[in-house]
């Protein structure tokens, strides 16, 4: 039985079924729905550091909404990860904020169960390897925790004429211009 991180609020079978339909397979190790889109769909699951069979699973936040996973993949194909990694190497403030995101992610995961590693996913803290993980982290925690995840969500919110804003992404998610002025 997959349960929520809060035993008084277990993950509903309806949510598990929705996530299974999104993923095309049964979800494993789901602790909670960490983010629900404005239109009510599960968008990010919080996953146990070890799956039910004992397999380590360091990805605490896992993007499930196909609209968001498609957008993360589109950004990856467009070279966004490479550009972000280059900025990390040349912007010490961005690198420090990204490291704080990594440390926060690791502390939260270790509070559930330590895997004995400082690997968190998405390439944190030194590079950008997976926008799916970064977007999931930002959507689960809200803006201001993971700067590059926030940026990826903002890019998704403005892509395709903004069709994801208010449906898959909160209508009030900061735009790219808002994020850039907050960094300065």
Protein Blocks (a to p, Z undefined) as FASTA:
>chain_A
ZZdfblklccdfklmmmmmmmnopacehiabdfbdcfkopafbdcddfbdfkopacfblb
acfblklmmmmmmmmmnommmmmmmmmmmmmklmmmmmmmmmmmmmmmmmmocghiabfb
jhiakbcfblklmmmmmmmnoghilmmlmmmmmmmmmgghhlmgoplpcfklccfklmmm
mmZZ
